[in-house]
Amino acid sequence: MTDVKIEIEQLWVSLSGKIIIEDISSYIQEGKITVLLGVNGSGKSTLLKAISNLIPAKSGHVYLDGKAIFTMPTRNVAKKLAMLPQTHDSSLNLTVYELVEQGRFPHVGALKMLKKQDHQAIQHALELTNLTHFKERSMDELSGGERQRAWLALALAQSTDVLLLDEPTTFLDVYHQIVLLDLIKRLNHKEGKTIIMVLHDINHALKYADDVIIIKDRQVYQKGNPKKVLNERTLKEVYGIKASLFEDKVSKDWVCVPYGISDH
């Protein structure tokens, strides 16, 4: 498959002696939005961190553009993959610009001096996230939605082909969830970013994902187009719920409406 950006091969991950990921093999297509789904504790975030080389694998491999990521220097990985974690340090006494410029650290030389191209990348990240007019503001002055966009801008400033987003809509209200997800979609379409993100909302996955990887019992339960693999049987077996799925007449989006707990 010539369009495979990331390949996961027989990956095992354990934390504190407990196996979290068990013999997972899958792949991420270049230029697509792939969403990781599954119940709490299924291993979605752990898989994302293993892909980004933030946590070590017990065994197995992750290949980025055909190269084994676990053997790559951290700086080289950071030039190719940018990670937006689920939680952030809220105590940082930084302006938006100062936060975003940290995304350039993988690219600066030994003197840690930002060059013209670094400032251009920072400015581009601020423009993409509509934060140019906020760049001198302190992070603690921003709303939750603005703060999340600032952290996304930091990741964008790394100028990577791949973005990994761990539950990017956490703590956001419905309006700001849609604003952020629409922005992520634009980054995929207009900037050509390959995006992997963990989501909980099935309807968000149905609307925004090109591909989903469903994790159940530490393994891949199913992978494919969300409109095909997210069906009543899957929702029952993975989430333990009864649900109806249908096309919304106005938006033309496929919609999931849970109506009960399954009997199994």
C-alpha positions in Angstrom: 0.0 0.0 0.0 1.8 3.1 -1.3 -0.3 5.5 0.7 0.5 4.1 4.2 2.0 6.8 6.4 2.3 4.8 9.6 2.3 1.0 10.0 1.8 -0.7 13.4 3.2 -4.2 13.6 2.4 -6.7 16.4 2.6 -3.9 19.0 2.6 -4.8 22.7 2.6 -2.1 25.4 2.6 -2.6 29.2 2.4 0.0 31.9 3.4 -0.8 35.5 3.5 -4.4 34.6 -0.1 -4.4 33.1 -0.6 -5.1 29.5 -2.5 -2.2 27.9 -2.0 -3.0 24.2 -1.9 -6.6 23.0 -0.5 -7.6 19.6 -2.0 -4.7 17.6 -1.3 -4.5 13.9 -2.8 -1.8 11.8 -2.0 1.2 9.6 -2.7 4.8 9.1 -3.3 6.2 5.6 -1.5 9.3 4.4 -3.6 12.4 4.2 -6.6 10.9 6.1 -8.2 11.6 9.4 -8.2 8.4 11.5 -10.1 8.3 14.7 -9.3 5.8 17.5 -12.5 4.7 19.3 -13.3 2.4 22.3 -14.5 2.5 25.8 -12.5 4.1 28.7 -9.4 2.1 29.5 -9.4 0.2 26.2 -5.9 1.5 25.3 -6.7 4.3 22.8 -4.5 7.0 24.4 -1.8 4.4 25.1 -1.7 3.5 21.4 -1.5 7.1 20.4 1.5 7.7 22.8 3.2 4.5 21.5 2.8 5.7 17.9 4.4 9.0 18.9 7.2 7.2 20.7 6.3 8.9 24.0 6.1 5.5 25.8 8.2 2.5 25.0 6.8 -0.7 23.5 7.2 -4.1 25.1 7.6 -5.6 21.7 6.6 -4.9 18.1 7.2 -2.0 15.8 5.8 1.3 14.5 7.0 2.4 11.1 6.8 6.0 9.9 7.4 6.4 6.2 8.9 2.9 6.3 11.4 3.7 9.1 11.2 2.1 12.6 10.2 5.0 14.8 11.6 3.4 18.0 15.1 3.6 16.5 14.8 7.3 15.4 16.3 10.1 17.5 13.6 12.0 19.4 14.4 15.3 17.6 13.9 13.6 14.2 10.5 12.1 15.4 9.4 15.6 16.5 10.1 16.9 13.0 7.6 14.4 11.6 5.0 13.9 14.3 3.3 16.5 16.5 1.4 15.4 19.6 -1.4 17.3 21.3 -1.9 15.6 24.7 -5.2 15.3 26.5 -4.1 17.4 29.5 -1.8 20.5 29.6 0.2 22.3 32.2 -2.2 25.1 33.2 0.4 26.8 35.4 2.6 28.0 32.5 3.2 31.8 32.8 3.5 32.3 29.0 1.9 34.4 26.3 0.3 32.6 23.4 3.3 33.5 21.2 5.8 32.2 23.8 3.9 28.9 24.0 3.6 28.4 20.3 7.3 29.2 19.7 8.2 26.1 21.7 6.9 24.1 18.8 10.1 25.2 16.9 12.5 23.6 19.3 13.0 20.4 17.3 14.2 22.6 14.4 16.6 25.1 16.1 20.3 24.5 16.3 22.7 24.2 19.2 22.3 27.9 20.1 18.5 27.6 20.4 18.1 30.7 18.3 14.9 31.2 16.3 15.5 32.1 12.6 13.3 33.8 10.0 11.7 30.5 9.0 10.9 29.7 12.6 9.0 32.9 13.1 7.2 32.4 9.8 6.1 28.9 11.0 4.9 30.4 14.3 3.0 33.1 12.5 1.4 30.5 10.1 0.3 28.4 13.1 -1.3 31.4 14.7 -3.1 32.3 11.5 -4.4 28.8 11.0 -5.8 28.7 14.5 -7.1 32.3 14.3 -5.0 33.4 17.2 -2.9 36.2 15.7 -4.7 38.9 17.6 -4.2 36.9 20.9 -0.5 36.3 20.5 0.5 38.8 23.3 -2.1 37.6 25.7 -1.3 35.4 28.7 -2.5 31.8 28.5 -4.4 32.2 31.7 -6.5 35.0 30.1 -7.9 32.8 27.5 -11.2 30.8 27.4 -11.1 27.0 27.3 -11.6 27.0 23.5 -9.0 29.6 22.9 -6.5 27.8 25.1 -7.1 24.5 23.2 -6.4 26.3 19.9 -3.2 27.7 21.4 -2.0 24.2 22.2 -3.0 23.1 18.8 -1.0 26.0 17.3 2.1 24.8 19.3 1.7 21.4 17.6 1.2 23.1 14.2 4.4 25.2 14.7 6.4 22.0 14.6 5.6 21.9 10.8 5.0 18.1 10.8 3.1 16.1 8.3 1.3 14.1 11.0 -0.8 15.4 14.0 -1.7 13.2 16.9 -4.6 14.5 19.0 -5.6 12.9 22.3 -9.3 13.8 23.0 -8.9 17.4 21.6 -12.5 18.3 22.5 -12.3 17.4 26.2 -13.7 20.1 28.5 -15.1 22.1 25.6 -18.8 23.0 25.1 -20.6 21.9 22.0 -20.0 25.1 20.1 -16.2 25.0 20.7 -16.1 21.3 19.9 -17.4 22.0 16.5 -15.1 25.0 16.0 -12.1 22.9 16.8 -13.1 19.8 14.8 -13.9 22.0 11.8 -10.4 23.5 12.1 -8.9 20.0 12.2 -10.8 19.1 9.1 -9.5 22.2 7.3 -5.9 21.3 8.4 -6.5 17.9 6.8 -8.0 19.2 3.6 -6.0 22.4 3.0 -2.7 21.7 4.7 -2.6 18.0 3.8 -2.1 16.9 7.4 -2.4 13.2 8.3 -4.4 13.3 11.5 -4.8 10.6 14.2 -7.1 11.5 17.1 -8.8 9.9 20.0 -12.5 10.7 20.3 -15.3 9.6 22.5 -18.3 11.0 20.6 -19.4 8.5 18.0 -21.2 11.2 16.0 -18.0 13.2 15.8 -16.3 10.1 14.4 -19.1 9.6 11.9 -18.9 13.2 10.7 -15.1 13.9 10.7 -13.3 10.6 10.3 -12.2 9.0 7.0 -11.2 5.9 8.9 -11.8 4.5 12.4 -9.8 2.0 14.4 -12.0 0.5 17.2 -10.1 -0.9 20.2 -11.7 -3.6 22.4 -10.0 -5.7 25.0 -6.6 -4.2 24.1 -6.8 -5.3 20.5 -8.2 -3.9 17.2 -11.8 -5.0 17.0 -12.5 -3.4 13.6 -11.0 -0.9 11.2 -12.6 0.9 8.3 -14.9 3.6 7.0 -17.0 4.8 10.0 -20.3 4.6 8.1 -19.6 0.9 7.5 -18.1 -0.4 10.7 -20.1 1.7 13.2 -23.3 -0.3 13.1 -25.8 -1.6 15.7 -23.8 -4.8 16.2 -20.5 -2.9 16.8 -22.1 -0.5 19.2 -23.6 -3.4 21.2 -20.4 -5.5 21.3 -18.0 -2.6 22.0 -20.0 -0.1 24.0 -22.8 -2.3 25.4 -25.5 0.0 24.0 -28.6 -0.2 21.8 -28.6 2.5 19.1 -30.2 3.5 15.9 -28.1 4.9 13.0 -29.5 6.9 10.1 -28.8 9.7 7.7 -29.8 13.1 8.9 -32.0 14.7 6.3 -30.6 18.2 6.8 -26.8 17.7 7.2 -26.7 14.4 5.3 -24.4 13.2 8.1 -24.8 9.6 9.4 -26.1 9.9 13.0 -26.0 7.6 16.0 -28.8 7.8 18.6 -28.4 5.5 21.6 -31.6 4.5 23.3 -30.7 1.9 25.8 -28.2 -0.6 27.4 -27.8 -3.9 25.6 -28.8 -7.1 27.4 -25.4 -9.0 27.1 
